[in-house]
């Protein structure tokens, strides 16, 4: 991933994570692995820091589940506030993408 793509990803990673959480519950390690499978060059530290912020902002519900490999793990699910934030993200994304496409097609 190039520097420009990395910088763009920083601005949308919260929305990407919230979208993944819309479909199912995740813990940080599997969420990081899924993002990497999708072609996003992210590391666990970045994802965990974002999950902490998302949790602090009340956008997810968190459940601690037992782990066979150590302490309980946090599992994140999208809640109503997170779904609202995600809808706002997609609205903003659509507006920005539309403006960019307009410029790309020669608009002023």
Secondary structure in CASP SS format (residue, H / E / C, confidence):
PFRMAT SS
TARGET T0000
AUTHOR 0000-0000-0000
METHOD secondary structure of the structure
MODEL  1
X C 1.00
X C 1.00
X H 1.00
X H 1.00
X H 1.00
X H 1.00
X H 1.00
X H 1.00
X H 1.00
X H 1.00
X H 1.00
X H 1.00
X H 1.00
X H 1.00
X H 1.00
X H 1.00
X H 1.00
X H 1.00
X H 1.00
X H 1.00
X H 1.00
X H 1.00
X H 1.00
X C 1.00
X C 1.00
X E 1.00
X C 1.00
X H 1.00
X H 1.00
X H 1.00
X H 1.00
X H 1.00
X H 1.00
X H 1.00
X H 1.00
X H 1.00
X H 1.00
X C 1.00
X C 1.00
X C 1.00
X C 1.00
X C 1.00
X C 1.00
X H 1.00
X H 1.00
X H 1.00
X H 1.00
X H 1.00
X H 1.00
X H 1.00
X H 1.00
X H 1.00
X H 1.00
X H 1.00
X H 1.00
X H 1.00
X C 1.00
X C 1.00
X C 1.00
X E 1.00
X E 1.00
X E 1.00
X E 1.00
X E 1.00
X E 1.00
X E 1.00
X E 1.00
X C 1.00
X C 1.00
X E 1.00
X E 1.00
X E 1.00
X E 1.00
X E 1.00
X E 1.00
X E 1.00
X E 1.00
X E 1.00
X C 1.00
X H 1.00
X H 1.00
X H 1.00
X H 1.00
X H 1.00
X H 1.00
X H 1.00
X H 1.00
X H 1.00
X H 1.00
X H 1.00
X H 1.00
X H 1.00
X H 1.00
X H 1.00
X H 1.00
X H 1.00
X H 1.00
X H 1.00
X H 1.00
X H 1.00
X H 1.00
X H 1.00
X H 1.00
X H 1.00
X C 1.00
X C 1.00
X C 1.00
X C 1.00
END
